[in-house]
Amino acid sequence: MIDKLLVSVFASALAVIIATQIMLSSLPLFKRLEFDAVCHHYTITIDRAGGLSSEIAARLRQDLDNRGFLIKQLSGTVSAAYGSNLDLYVAVNYPFWKINSSLMPEEVILSFEYQSSTVCRVLKSYAAVP
């Protein structure tokens, strides 16, 4: 009877450890998808605006910061003429915890980069001042 109890307790503990490890192993994939989705949204935003203004850059920084990303570098085309390239480059770090081989949690830093280049489709016209 005691042997069945010991086996079931050991099996339960092992199942919890494996489930935790699987969840922690999938976290980098989901954070990468989240990072790419945010950056893609801002790529579309700078495409509509015709460049990466300081307001859009501040919103992007705030959005990434709220999601736990530590921004290393953020650069992009400030203003582009119709038909020229609009570039966006974002490099971030993301700290998270994983379980090492001795079953102890350790902090790991992931580095993500996003780079996109689109063609500006905003035609800016400047009216003459009377």
N, CA, C and O atoms as a DFTB+ gen file, in Angstrom:
520 C
 N C O
     1  1       0.809      -1.187       0.000
     2  2       0.000       0.000       0.000
     3  2       0.861       1.264       0.000
     4  3       0.581       2.208      -0.738
     5  1       1.905       1.281       0.825
     6  2       2.788       2.441       0.905
     7  2       3.560       2.630      -0.399
     8  3       3.873       3.757      -0.784
     9  1       3.864       1.517      -1.076
    10  2       4.596       1.628      -2.327
    11  2       3.754       2.304      -3.411
    12  3       4.290       3.061      -4.221
    13  1       2.441       2.042      -3.439
    14  2       1.554       2.710      -4.401
    15  2       1.449       4.196      -4.099
    16  3       1.394       5.017      -5.015
    17  1       1.421       4.543      -2.823
    18  2       1.367       5.951      -2.423
    19  2       2.644       6.676      -2.841
    20  3       2.581       7.789      -3.362
    21  1       3.788       6.059      -2.617
    22  2       5.053       6.672      -3.005
    23  2       5.163       6.839      -4.520
    24  3       5.634       7.867      -5.006
    25  1       4.731       5.837      -5.248
    26  2       4.766       5.916      -6.711
    27  2       3.833       7.013      -7.207
    28  3       4.200       7.774      -8.103
    29  1       2.645       7.105      -6.646
    30  2       1.703       8.132      -7.096
    31  2       2.176       9.536      -6.723
    32  3       1.969      10.467      -7.501
    33  1       2.802       9.718      -5.562
    34  2       3.344      11.024      -5.185
    35  2       4.501      11.388      -6.106
    36  3       4.583      12.525      -6.571
    37  1       5.384      10.456      -6.374
    38  2       6.501      10.715      -7.283
    39  2       6.004      11.027      -8.695
    40  3       6.509      11.942      -9.344
    41  1       5.023      10.272      -9.164
    42  2       4.471      10.506     -10.504
    43  2       3.794      11.870     -10.575
    44  3       3.917      12.566     -11.583
    45  1       3.088      12.257      -9.530
    46  2       2.433      13.565      -9.510
    47  2       3.463      14.696      -9.529
    48  3       3.303      15.675     -10.259
    49  1       4.511      14.559      -8.733
    50  2       5.555      15.584      -8.707
    51  2       6.258      15.681     -10.057
    52  3       6.554      16.779     -10.527
    53  1       6.520      14.559     -10.667
    54  2       7.157      14.549     -11.978
    55  2       6.255      15.176     -13.041
    56  3       6.733      15.898     -13.916
    57  1       4.959      14.903     -12.964
    58  2       4.015      15.486     -13.915
    59  2       3.960      17.003     -13.772
    60  3       3.892      17.714     -14.775
    61  1       3.987      17.506     -12.548
    62  2       3.984      18.954     -12.322
    63  2       5.258      19.585     -12.858
    64  3       5.208      20.647     -13.478
    65  1       6.389      18.950     -12.628
    66  2       7.665      19.482     -13.122
    67  2       7.692      19.499     -14.645
    68  3       8.138      20.480     -15.239
    69  1       7.231      18.449     -15.276
    70  2       7.219      18.385     -16.740
    71  2       6.255      19.417     -17.321
    72  3       6.579      20.081     -18.305
    73  1       5.077      19.554     -16.720
    74  2       4.112      20.541     -17.208
    75  2       4.659      21.963     -17.066
    76  3       4.483      22.790     -17.961
    77  1       5.315      22.244     -15.955
    78  2       5.917      23.564     -15.758
    79  2       7.014      23.820     -16.771
    80  3       7.110      24.918     -17.320
    81  1       7.836      22.826     -17.023
    82  2       8.918      22.982     -17.999
    83  2       8.370      23.202     -19.405
    84  3       8.912      24.012     -20.158
    85  1       7.317      22.501     -19.766
    86  2       6.714      22.692     -21.088
    87  2       6.160      24.100     -21.226
    88  3       6.339      24.742     -22.261
    89  1       5.490      24.581     -20.191
    90  2       4.947      25.948     -20.239
    91  2       6.071      26.974     -20.325
    92  3       5.973      27.929     -21.095
    93  1       7.132      26.792     -19.551
    94  2       8.249      27.730     -19.597
    95  2       9.021      27.645     -20.912
    96  3       9.584      28.641     -21.366
    97  1       9.050      26.476     -21.518
    98  2       9.735      26.325     -22.803
    99  2       8.966      26.979     -23.942
   100  3       9.569      27.423     -24.919
   101  1       7.647      27.043     -23.829
   102  2       6.849      27.661     -24.892
   103  2       6.747      29.171     -24.739
   104  3       6.330      29.849     -25.678
   105  1       7.114      29.716     -23.589
   106  2       7.033      31.154     -23.362
   107  2       7.852      31.964     -24.367
   108  3       7.333      32.961     -24.868
   109  1       9.102      31.603     -24.698
   110  2       9.850      32.396     -25.689
   111  2       9.155      32.470     -27.047
   112  3       9.194      33.511     -27.704
   113  1       8.531      31.394     -27.468
   114  2       7.822      31.413     -28.749
   115  2       6.667      32.404     -28.713
   116  3       6.495      33.188     -29.646
   117  1       5.882      32.376     -27.654
   118  2       4.741      33.277     -27.562
   119  2       5.176      34.729     -27.399
   120  3       4.526      35.626     -27.936
   121  1       6.259      34.980     -26.672
   122  2       6.755      36.349     -26.546
   123  2       7.314      36.852     -27.869
   124  3       7.183      38.034     -28.186
   125  1       7.935      35.968     -28.642
   126  2       8.431      36.371     -29.960
   127  2       7.266      36.734     -30.883
   128  3       7.324      37.725     -31.611
   129  1       6.213      35.924     -30.843
   130  2       5.033      36.230     -31.653
   131  2       4.399      37.547     -31.237
   132  3       3.959      38.322     -32.086
   133  1       4.352      37.805     -29.938
   134  2       3.796      39.062     -29.436
   135  2       4.656      40.246     -29.876
   136  3       4.130      41.273     -30.303
   137  1       5.966      40.104     -29.772
   138  2       6.890      41.164     -30.192
   139  2       6.745      41.455     -31.681
   140  3       6.676      42.617     -32.081
   141  1       6.698      40.412     -32.505
   142  2       6.533      40.601     -33.947
   143  2       5.201      41.268     -34.278
   144  3       5.143      42.111     -35.173
   145  1       4.131      40.903     -33.572
   146  2       2.813      41.493     -33.830
   147  2       2.811      42.984     -33.498
   148  3       2.255      43.785     -34.249
   149  1       3.423      43.356     -32.387
   150  2       3.477      44.777     -32.007
   151  2       4.290      45.559     -33.027
   152  3       3.866      46.627     -33.468
   153  1       5.451      45.041     -33.406
   154  2       6.299      45.742     -34.374
   155  2       5.632      45.827     -35.742
   156  3       5.755      46.844     -36.425
   157  1       4.935      44.783     -36.147
   158  2       4.226      44.826     -37.424
   159  2       3.128      45.888     -37.402
   160  3       2.923      46.595     -38.388
   161  1       2.427      45.997     -36.279
   162  2       1.393      47.032     -36.143
   163  2       2.007      48.424     -36.324
   164  3       1.426      49.275     -36.998
   165  1       3.177      48.657     -35.725
   166  2       3.814      49.968     -35.861
   167  2       4.444      50.159     -37.238
   168  3       4.607      51.296     -37.680
   169  1       4.801      49.083     -37.920
   170  2       5.245      49.211     -39.309
   171  2       4.111      49.749     -40.175
   172  3       4.324      50.622     -41.017
   173  1       2.924      49.231     -39.968
   174  2       1.754      49.725     -40.699
   175  2       1.455      51.170     -40.318
   176  3       1.073      51.976     -41.167
   177  1       1.629      51.495     -39.032
   178  2       1.375      52.864     -38.574
   179  2       2.342      53.852     -39.212
   180  3       1.921      54.927     -39.642
   181  1       3.639      53.513     -39.286
   182  2       4.573      54.450     -39.916
   183  2       4.371      54.495     -41.422
   184  3       4.708      55.494     -42.058
   185  1       3.829      53.432     -42.003
   186  2       3.506      53.450     -43.424
   187  2       2.382      54.451     -43.689
   188  3       2.422      55.189     -44.674
   189  1       1.394      54.474     -42.819
   190  2       0.274      55.420     -42.976
   191  2       0.703      56.859     -42.708
   192  3       0.190      57.796     -43.320
   193  1       1.654      57.022     -41.781
   194  2       2.080      58.370     -41.400
   195  2       3.180      58.920     -42.309
   196  3       3.438      60.123     -42.308
   197  1       3.820      58.062     -43.072
   198  2       4.892      58.515     -43.951
   199  2       6.239      58.613     -43.264
   200  3       7.166      59.216     -43.806
   201  1       6.362      58.037     -42.090
   202  2       7.636      58.047     -41.383
   203  2       7.454      57.787     -39.897
   204  3       6.338      57.792     -39.377
   205  1       8.564      57.563     -39.236
   206  2       8.559      57.290     -37.805
   207  2       8.719      58.602     -37.053
   208  3       9.837      59.067     -36.828
   209  1       7.596      59.194     -36.667
   210  2       7.646      60.443     -35.917
   211  2       8.011      60.158     -34.468
   212  3       8.007      59.007     -34.032
   213  1       8.322      61.200     -33.738
   214  2       8.694      61.031     -32.328
   215  2       7.513      60.532     -31.504
   216  3       7.713      59.809     -30.528
   217  1       6.277      60.902     -31.875
   218  2       5.094      60.418     -31.161
   219  2       4.890      58.919     -31.369
   220  3       4.571      58.195     -30.427
   221  1       5.076      58.459     -32.599
   222  2       4.921      57.027     -32.889
   223  2       6.030      56.235     -32.197
   224  3       5.778      55.157     -31.659
   225  1       7.251      56.764     -32.208
   226  2       8.364      56.085     -31.534
   227  2       8.124      56.002     -30.029
   228  3       8.434      54.990     -29.401
   229  1       7.569      57.072     -29.451
   230  2       7.277      57.059     -28.012
   231  2       6.175      56.046     -27.691
   232  3       6.253      55.351     -26.678
   233  1       5.155      55.958     -28.541
   234  2       4.084      54.970     -28.324
   235  2       4.625      53.552     -28.457
   236  3       4.251      52.670     -27.684
   237  1       5.504      53.326     -29.435
   238  2       6.104      52.005     -29.610
   239  2       6.950      51.632     -28.396
   240  3       6.869      50.507     -27.903
   241  1       7.760      52.572     -27.913
   242  2       8.563      52.321     -26.712
   243  2       7.679      51.992     -25.517
   244  3       7.959      51.057     -24.767
   245  1       6.611      52.765     -25.344
   246  2       5.710      52.544     -24.212
   247  2       5.009      51.191     -24.328
   248  3       4.875      50.469     -23.341
   249  1       4.568      50.857     -25.526
   250  2       3.868      49.585     -25.740
   251  2       4.779      48.396     -25.451
   252  3       4.362      47.439     -24.798
   253  1       6.009      48.452     -25.929
   254  2       6.953      47.359     -25.675
   255  2       7.350      47.304     -24.204
   256  3       7.507      46.225     -23.633
   257  1       7.512      48.478     -23.597
   258  2       7.867      48.524     -22.178
   259  2       6.748      47.947     -21.308
   260  3       7.023      47.251     -20.330
   261  1       5.500      48.227     -21.654
   262  2       4.364      47.690     -20.900
   263  2       4.279      46.168     -20.998
   264  3       3.740      45.518     -20.103
   265  1       4.804      45.605     -22.067
   266  2       4.772      44.154     -22.263
   267  2       6.008      43.453     -21.701
   268  3       6.144      42.237     -21.836
   269  1       6.902      44.202     -21.079
   270  2       8.057      43.601     -20.417
   271  2       9.320      43.525     -21.254
   272  3      10.298      42.909     -20.830
   273  1       9.326      44.130     -22.427
   274  2      10.512      44.114     -23.280
   275  2      11.421      45.284     -22.914
   276  3      10.944      46.391     -22.664
   277  1      12.718      45.040     -22.884
   278  2      13.709      46.075     -22.602
   279  2      14.344      46.492     -23.922
   280  3      15.059      45.706     -24.544
   281  1      14.091      47.711     -24.348
   282  2      14.518      48.174     -25.671
   283  2      16.013      48.478     -25.675
   284  3      16.506      49.262     -24.865
   285  1      16.728      47.835     -26.612
   286  2      18.140      48.100     -26.812
   287  2      18.328      49.167     -27.886
   288  3      19.125      50.092     -27.725
   289  1      17.581      49.026     -28.992
   290  2      17.742      49.960     -30.100
   291  2      16.422      50.088     -30.843
   292  3      15.718      49.103     -31.066
   293  1      16.102      51.307     -31.219
   294  2      14.907      51.601     -32.006
   295  2      15.285      52.664     -33.020
   296  3      15.685      53.769     -32.654
   297  1      15.157      52.328     -34.296
   298  2      15.472      53.304     -35.336
   299  2      14.545      53.089     -36.514
   300  3      14.018      51.997     -36.726
   301  1      14.360      54.143     -37.267
   302  2      13.511      54.059     -38.442
   303  2      13.620      55.319     -39.273
   304  3      14.229      56.308     -38.865
   305  1      13.021      55.261     -40.438
   306  2      12.996      56.404     -41.333
   307  2      12.049      57.450     -40.768
   308  3      10.876      57.166     -40.528
   309  1      12.558      58.662     -40.555
   310  2      11.753      59.715     -39.941
   311  2      10.742      60.269     -40.928
   312  3       9.579      60.469     -40.576
   313  1      11.159      60.513     -42.129
   314  2      10.259      61.046     -43.145
   315  2      10.696      60.501     -44.501
   316  3      11.879      60.513     -44.839
   317  1       9.732      60.028     -45.259
   318  2      10.062      59.439     -46.555
   319  2       9.191      60.048     -47.640
   320  3       8.018      60.350     -47.421
   321  1       9.772      60.221     -48.787
   322  2       9.020      60.702     -49.943
   323  2       8.283      59.525     -50.578
   324  3       8.618      58.365     -50.337
   325  1       7.303      59.832     -51.369
   326  2       6.516      58.802     -52.043
   327  2       7.432      57.923     -52.895
   328  3       8.197      58.421     -53.721
   329  1       7.344      56.607     -52.681
   330  2       8.133      55.649     -53.444
   331  2       9.467      55.280     -52.828
   332  3      10.130      54.362     -53.309
   333  1       9.879      55.970     -51.778
   334  2      11.147      55.613     -51.131
   335  2      10.896      54.610     -50.001
   336  3       9.750      54.331     -49.651
   337  1      11.958      54.084     -49.448
   338  2      11.840      53.036     -48.425
   339  2      11.558      53.619     -47.046
   340  3      12.092      54.657     -46.655
   341  1      10.697      52.906     -46.330
   342  2      10.437      53.177     -44.914
   343  2      11.005      51.998     -44.137
   344  3      10.531      50.870     -44.274
   345  1      12.005      52.257     -43.333
   346  2      12.662      51.191     -42.582
   347  2      12.315      51.308     -41.106
   348  3      12.138      52.406     -40.578
   349  1      12.222      50.152     -40.449
   350  2      12.026      50.089     -39.006
   351  2      12.913      48.983     -38.466
   352  3      12.894      47.860     -38.970
   353  1      13.691      49.302     -37.438
   354  2      14.547      48.317     -36.780
   355  2      14.339      48.440     -35.279
   356  3      14.484      49.522     -34.710
   357  1      13.995      47.321     -34.639
   358  2      13.785      47.286     -33.191
   359  2      14.551      46.095     -32.641
   360  3      14.404      44.976     -33.134
   361  1      15.366      46.330     -31.625
   362  2      16.094      45.265     -30.925
   363  2      15.745      45.365     -29.445
   364  3      15.850      46.435     -28.847
   365  1      15.330      44.244     -28.858
   366  2      14.926      44.231     -27.451
   367  2      15.521      43.023     -26.734
   368  3      15.957      42.057     -27.360
   369  1      15.526      43.102     -25.417
   370  2      15.819      41.963     -24.552
   371  2      14.552      41.637     -23.784
   372  3      13.747      42.518     -23.482
   373  1      14.386      40.353     -23.470
   374  2      13.246      39.939     -22.659
   375  2      13.745      38.969     -21.592
   376  3      14.185      37.868     -21.921
   377  1      13.683      39.363     -20.310
   378  2      14.100      38.445     -19.248
   379  2      12.958      37.498     -18.868
   380  3      11.809      37.922     -18.744
   381  1      13.277      36.227     -18.685
   382  2      12.276      35.274     -18.219
   383  2      12.971      34.178     -17.426
   384  3      14.199      34.081     -17.428
   385  1      12.190      33.366     -16.757
   386  2      12.723      32.309     -15.895
   387  2      12.556      30.955     -16.550
   388  3      11.546      30.689     -17.202
   389  1      13.557      30.093     -16.374
   390  2      13.450      28.715     -16.828
   391  2      14.018      27.809     -15.743
   392  3      14.734      28.260     -14.849
   393  1      13.693      26.553     -15.835
   394  2      14.177      25.581     -14.862
   395  2      15.408      24.892     -15.451
   396  3      15.348      24.334     -16.547
   397  1      16.525      24.935     -14.718
   398  2      17.745      24.315     -15.232
   399  2      17.754      22.820     -14.914
   400  3      16.778      22.281     -14.393
   401  1      18.846      22.170     -15.227
   402  2      18.924      20.716     -15.069
   403  2      18.888      20.258     -13.616
   404  3      18.551      19.106     -13.345
   405  1      19.228      21.134     -12.679
   406  2      19.154      20.774     -11.255
   407  2      17.814      21.178     -10.638
   408  3      17.674      21.249      -9.417
   409  1      16.835      21.441     -11.501
   410  2      15.470      21.794     -11.102
   411  2      15.391      23.079     -10.287
   412  3      14.513      23.232      -9.438
   413  1      16.302      23.990     -10.546
   414  2      16.296      25.296      -9.901
   415  2      15.952      26.344     -10.944
   416  3      16.402      26.246     -12.085
   417  1      15.160      27.352     -10.574
   418  2      14.844      28.399     -11.550
   419  2      16.048      29.317     -11.787
   420  3      16.783      29.649     -10.856
   421  1      16.232      29.716     -13.032
   422  2      17.294      30.660     -13.359
   423  2      16.762      31.657     -14.384
   424  3      15.934      31.319     -15.230
   425  1      17.250      32.880     -14.292
   426  2      16.809      33.928     -15.206
   427  2      17.629      33.874     -16.487
   428  3      18.853      33.747     -16.461
   429  1      16.919      33.973     -17.610
   430  2      17.552      33.939     -18.926
   431  2      17.102      35.183     -19.681
   432  3      15.943      35.588     -19.588
   433  1      18.015      35.782     -20.423
   434  2      17.704      36.962     -21.221
   435  2      17.616      36.536     -22.689
   436  3      18.574      36.006     -23.253
   437  1      16.454      36.775     -23.292
   438  2      16.271      36.510     -24.724
   439  2      16.446      37.813     -25.496
   440  3      16.029      38.871     -25.024
   441  1      17.049      37.748     -26.658
   442  2      17.201      38.911     -27.526
   443  2      16.366      38.698     -28.780
   444  3      16.471      37.671     -29.450
   445  1      15.532      39.695     -29.084
   446  2      14.702      39.663     -30.279
   447  2      15.041      40.869     -31.138
   448  3      15.352      41.948     -30.633
   449  1      14.974      40.664     -32.448
   450  2      15.165      41.760     -33.400
   451  2      14.047      41.738     -34.417
   452  3      13.571      40.674     -34.813
   453  1      13.631      42.922     -34.839
   454  2      12.615      43.057     -35.880
   455  2      13.129      44.087     -36.865
   456  3      13.548      45.178     -36.480
   457  1      13.094      43.729     -38.140
   458  2      13.533      44.649     -39.175
   459  2      12.563      44.561     -40.330
   460  3      12.261      43.470     -40.815
   461  1      12.074      45.707     -40.773
   462  2      11.166      45.710     -41.913
   463  2      11.492      46.896     -42.811
   464  3      12.026      47.917     -42.375
   465  1      11.157      46.722     -44.053
   466  2      11.341      47.779     -45.034
   467  2      10.148      47.757     -45.973
   468  3       9.869      46.741     -46.611
   469  1       9.458      48.858     -46.055
   470  2       8.306      48.975     -46.944
   471  2       8.486      50.197     -47.826
   472  3       9.341      51.046     -47.571
   473  1       7.685      50.272     -48.848
   474  2       7.719      51.415     -49.746
   475  2       6.665      52.412     -49.289
   476  3       5.511      52.055     -49.049
   477  1       7.081      53.665     -49.174
   478  2       6.165      54.717     -48.726
   479  2       5.091      54.960     -49.782
   480  3       5.386      55.178     -50.957
   481  1       3.844      54.917     -49.333
   482  2       2.724      55.133     -50.247
   483  2       1.953      56.396     -49.905
   484  3       0.827      56.581     -50.366
   485  1       2.550      57.262     -49.102
   486  2       1.904      58.507     -48.715
   487  2       2.466      59.614     -49.582
   488  3       3.674      59.854     -49.598
   489  1       1.594      60.279     -50.295
   490  2       1.993      61.392     -51.148
   491  2       1.770      62.668     -50.360
   492  3       0.635      63.039     -50.061
   493  1       2.855      63.327     -50.032
   494  2       2.760      64.581     -49.274
   495  2       2.774      65.731     -50.255
   496  3       3.668      65.858     -51.091
   497  1       1.770      66.556     -50.130
   498  2       1.722      67.732     -50.997
   499  2       1.839      68.975     -50.114
   500  3       1.270      69.045     -49.025
   501  1       2.557      69.903     -50.595
   502  2       2.778      71.145     -49.858
   503  2       2.159      72.285     -50.662
   504  3       2.594      72.604     -51.768
   505  1       1.148      72.876     -50.077
   506  2       0.462      73.973     -50.775
   507  2       1.278      75.251     -50.613
   508  3       1.940      75.470     -49.599
   509  1       1.208      76.060     -51.614
   510  2       1.909      77.335     -51.561
   511  2       1.170      78.270     -50.615
   512  3      -0.061      78.308     -50.587
   513  1       1.932      79.012     -49.855
   514  2       1.344      79.947     -48.920
   515  2       1.091      81.254     -49.656
   516  3       1.993      81.788     -50.301
   517  1      -0.143      81.778     -49.563
   518  2      -0.436      83.025     -50.293
   519  2       0.238      84.226     -49.707
   520  3       0.079      85.335     -50.218
